[in-house]
Amino acid sequence: MALTDTLIKAKTHKDADGKVKVAPYKLYDEKGLFLQVTPNGGKWWRLKYQFGGKEKLLSLGTYPEVPLAGRWQDPETKSNWLEGARDRRDKARELIANDIDPSDNRKAQKKTKDGNLANSFEVIAREWLDTKMQTKSESYRKNLLRRFELYLFPWLGKQAISEINAPELLDVIRRIENQNKVETAYRTLQATGQVLRYAVQTGRALRDVTSDLRGALTPSVTKHMASFTEPYQVAELMRAIDGFTGTLTVQTALRLAPLVFVRPSELRKAKWADINLDAGVWNFFVTKTKTDHIVPLCTQAIKHLKDIHPLSGHAEYVFQGGHNPDKAMSEAAINAALRRMGYDTKTEITGHGFRAMARTILHERLNIDPHIIEHQLAHAVPDNLGGAYNRTKFIEQRVIMMQQWADYLDELKAGAKVLPFKQA
């Protein structure tokens, strides 16, 4: 006799005398389906079937989570079908009819699912960040991860990386573009390509589908860092910096920034161990280009460093964090100081803009050879072997140039060689 919900609910694991039965018992339905009731009252659906001449059992879930018969969870709209034990039994019997063992089929599906999860885009992207981005700064890695978490993982994170195709990736990237974040869309697509190439290299994908998306996005307009390149502007800036009344840490960093024109992250993370005040030189490793770099220190820079040495000379970082002296100064400190001085860091001058300021004026006003300037900026400079960078190349000329630059800035600040308005 077939089971009913009423019969199942009426059955308990007790005999006629009210004593708990010590052994599990079975309530049979049809076509091999039965409900096994355990001593603690649990009810488990089982299917008994024959395959390859052997009798086998297949678990189909527990009652009442899996009801006897399937039903619509929303009968009015006939939506959200809740699969019942009989539905699962019929699917298993269909597999058997096609000479497929339902137990083996379940194991294969689980293996595929587990394999897909292990090779999902999110898992491989995080692995790539941990293994291939170790030489990048912590802030750079955090920004990359945040971009993935915001724009990619919600839609592609759980998908096997080998199954991601160009149209669906483009659909996800266009979500970013449609927010008028064109540059972010480009950067996200570029990072995705790096992850896909890593998957190819490690045998978990066949190709990088981002190559099919070249030209698919709105052309990106390169935005240069805000900077001053006219002497009268620089003169006003240098005077404003001289009058800044913030902490000694930020004062010194702000005064040193135009003299050394390194990247903002390199300045704020400057370490005393890398600086030789007697020799007038600062040596450090450039994480962006993975090269060692030399910054000749002019007399003005040495003076500023000596001024702050009593404050931080006993510690690791020249410019210590305001809340934690064991950490470097905040990456927002320089730009915040510029804004306090009344400058718009989006349109006028930014911490990174000191590099463009030096590059332009050194060449156009002081007639310095661009190759010398580019080496001091730690850029790859084309030569007969292609792009090249040598930390010691032009070092003598660079020592002279850095002092000449500092003296020129002092002259501008004092009002020499400066027109009161921009030349036509």
N, C-alpha and C positions, 0 to 999 in steps of 0.2 A: 504493500500500500504506500502511495506517495505521501511525502511529508507535507504538513501545513504549518504556517506560523503559529497557529493556535496550539497544535500538538507540541511543537518545539518549546514554546513558552511554558506549557504545562508540565513538561518533563523536568524533574530535578534529579540530583545525584543521591537520592535517598530511596531506600526500599519501603515496603508497605508498613514496616514498623517504625519508620522515621529515622532509621540508622543510616549513616553515610556509607555508601558502597565504597569498598577499598580498591576496586579495579575500574578502569574506564569502560564505558559501553558505547554502543553504536546505534544511531537512529538512521535507518536506511531510507533513501529516496528512490530514484530510478536511474538506470543506465550507469551503474557503478558509483553514483554519488551517495555519500553518507556523511553524517555529522557525528564526530567522536566527542563524547562528553568526558572530561577528565575529573579526577577526584575532587579537585578544588572548584568545580563548577564551570570551567572553561569549555567552550564549544568550538571545535575545529572542523572545517569542511575538508573532506578528503575525496579523491577520486581513485577508485581501483580500476586498473585497466591491464590489458595484455599487450605486450609489444616484444617482438622477436622471440616468442615462445616463453616469455617470462612474465610473471605477475608483478605489477608495479603500483606504487602509490604516488599521487601528486597532491600537494597541499594547495588549497584554493582560498585560504583566508579564514577569518574567525567570524562567528555569529555573535551579535547582530550587525557588526560593522559591514559584513557582506551578507545581505539578506538572502533568503531562499530564492526568490525570483526578483528580477530586475524591475526597476520602476522609475518614473519621471520624478525628479525632486521638485519640479514645478509643474504639476499636472495641467494647470490652465494654459501655459505657453508651450507645454511639452518640451522642456529644456532641461539640461543637466541630468542625463541618464545615469542612474546608479546601477552599476553592473551587479547582478546576483550570482549565486553559486551555480545555478543552472546555466546561466550565460557562459560562465567560465568552463563548465563541464562540456558544453556543446562546442566551444572553440577548441578544447583539447581533443575531443573526439574527431573533429574535422582534420586536425593535424595527423592523428593516427590513421585516418582514412587515406591521407596523402603520404603514408609511410614515413611520418616524422614523429619521433619520440617527443612528447610534450615536455618531459623532464630535461632532455638534452637541449630542446629549443629554448627553454627558460634559462638554462646555464649560458647558452650562447648569447642570448639577449643581454644578460647581466654583464657578461664579459665585454660585449660591445659598448654597453653604457658606461662601464667602469673605464674602458679604454678611451672613450670619448671625453669623459670627465678629466682623465689624466692628461689628455692631449687637447684640452679645450683652449680657446684663445686666452682666457684669463690666466690659467695656470702657466702657459708658456710665456705670456707677456711678463708676468711677475718673475719667472725664472730668468728671462732675458734681462730684466732690470737688475736682478741680483748678481748675474754673472758677467754681463757685458757692459754695464754702466757703473762698475765699481770705481773707475777712475774719474767719474764726473762728481761734481759737488753734490752735497746732500740736498741743497735747495733745488738743483736741477733735477735730481731723481724724484724728489717729492712733487715737483710740477708735472713731470711726465706721468707719474702714477695717478695724480689727481685728474689729469686729462683723460686717462684711460677710464678711471672710475666714473667720470661725469659723462663722457661721450661714447664709450665703446662697450664697457662691460655690461651695462644694463641690456643691451641688444645682442651682442655677439659673445659675451663672456663665457657662456656655458656651451657654446657650439664648438664642435671639433674643428680645429684650425684647418684641417685638410679639406673641410667641406665649405669653407667660406668662399663665396664667389664674388666677382667684381661688381655686379649690379647691386647685391645686398649691402656690400661694403660702401658703395657710393651713396646708397640711400641713407645710411647712418651718418656718413660724413656731411651730406647735404643738410642734415638737421643742424649742424654747427654753422654751416654757410648761411642758412636761412635766418640765423640770429645775428647776421651782419658781422660774424667773427671769421672773416675770410682768412686772415693770417693763422688763426687757431686751427681752422679746417686744414690748411696746408700742412701745418706742423703735426697735426694728429695723423694725417694720411702718411706723412713721411715716417713717423715713428711706427705706424702700423706696418709699413713696408719693411722696416728693420726687424720687427718681430717675425714677420712672415719669412724673411730670408734666413733668420736664425732657425726657424722651424724646418726649412728646407735643408740647412746645413746639418741639423741633428736628426734628419730622417723622419720628420713627422708631418711634412707637407711636400707637395710635388713642385710647387712654384709660387712665386710672389705675384699675386693677382693685382697689386697696385700698379704694376707696369701697364696694365690695360686701361688705367684711369688717367693717363697723362693728358692734360688739356681739358679734363672734364669739369674742373672747378673754375669759378670766376677768377680771371687773372689777379694776382696779388700785387698791390702797390707797396713797394718797399718804403718803410718809414724810417728815416734816419733819426738817430738820437738828437734831441734838441741841444744846440750848441751855439756859442758865439764865435764868429770868425772875423769880426771887425775890431781893430785896435781900440776904438773908443768904447765899445761894449766891454771888452776885456778889462780896460782900465777901470771902469765903474765896478765891474765884478770883483777885481782884486781889492779895491778899496772897501767894498762891502764885506768881503771875507775878512779883511784886516780889522773891521769894526764889529765882527760877530761876537756876541757875549755868551755863548753857550758853555758847556762844560769844557775843561781843558782837553779831554779826549776828542770831542767833536771839533773843537777849535783847531787842534793840531792836525787831525785828519783832513779837515777842510783846507787848511793852508798848504798841506803837503800834496793834495790831489792834483792841482795844476802843475806842480813842479816835477812830478814823476810820471804823470799821465798813464798809470797802469789801469787795468780794469778795476771797477769798484770792489769786486769780491777779493781781488788780490791785495788791494790796499787795506781793507778792513781786517783781513786775515794775516797781515804782516806779522812775522815772528821775530823776536829779538835774536834768536839763534841764527837767523839768515842775514843779519845786518852787521856789518863791520864799520863802525863809525870812524875808526882810525884810518882805515883804507878808503873810506868814502864809497862803499859799494854795498848793494843789496842783491843777494842771490836767492832765487826761489824757483820752484817748479810750476810751470803754467799748465794747469789741468785741462784747459780748453784745447791746447795744441800738443800736450804731452811732451813739452820741451823744457829744458833748463833755461833760465833767463837771467841776465845781468842788468841792473839799473845803476848806472853811475850816480852817486849822490852829490848834488851841488852843495856849496857851502851853506846856502839858505836851508836846504833840506836837513843837513846835518844839525844845524842849530835847532830846528823844530824838534828833531828826534831827541836831542840832548835835553831840551826843555821838558819833555814828557817822560824821560827815562826814570827820574826819581819816583814817578807815580806807578809805572808798570814794568820797569826794568827787571824786577825780581820775578815776573810772571812770564808766561809763554807768549801772549799776544801783546803787541805794541798798543793796540786800541782795544781795551777791554769792554765787555758788555756792561751795561749800566746796572743790571740786576744780578749778573753772575760774572765775576772777574775771571773765572776759568774759561769763559767763552769769549769769542770775538764780538766786537761791536755789531750792533744790528745792521742788517743790510739796508734798512730804510733811513739810517741816521743822516747820511750826507744829503739825500734829497729832502728830508724833513728840514734840515738846516737851511738849505737853499730856499725852501718855501717860506721859512720864517724871515728870511732876508727880503722877501717880496718877489721872488722869481717864480715863474710858472715852469715847472719841471716837464711839462708836456710840450710847450712851445718855445721856451727860451733856453734854459740850460739845465742839464741833468748831470748826475755824477759820472755817467759814461761819456758825457759830452766834452769833458776835458781832453779826451783823446783826439776827437775831431778838431777841437780848438788848436791843440798843439800841432797836429799834422798840417793843417791849412796854413797857419801863420808861420811856422818854421820854414815851409817851402816858399810861400808867396812873399813874406816880409823879410825873412832872414836868409833867403836863398840857399837853404840847406838841401843837399842832394836827397831826393825821395827815397833812394835805397837805404840811406843811413837812417832816415826817419822810420821807415817801415821795419827795419831791424830793431830799432828801439821800441817799437810798438809790438814786437814779438810776432810779426806777421811773416808768412812765407813769402819770400821775394823771388820772382822768376829770374833764373840765370841760365847759362848754357845747358844745364842739366834739368831744367824745369823749375818747379816750385821748390825753394830751399830756404832754410833758416839756420844760421850759425850763431850761437850765443856770443861768440867772441869777435865776430866779423865787424869791422869798422869800430872796434871798441875805443880806439884812441880818438877817432873823430866824434864818437858818441859822448865821450867824457867832455870834450870841448863844447859840443852842441848843448848838452844839458846845463852847463854853467852859463853859456850864452843865452839860453832860453830863460833861465831864472833871472839873469840880470836884465833882460828885456822886459820881463814882467814887472820888475821893480821900477824900471824907467816909466812904464805905462802907468803904474800906480802913482808915481810921483808927478805925472802930468806931462812928461817929456814925450815928444814924437807923436802926440795924439791930437787929432783934429776934434773940435767940439761937436762936429756932426759928421754923418756918413758921407764919404766922397761919392760924387756922381759917377 
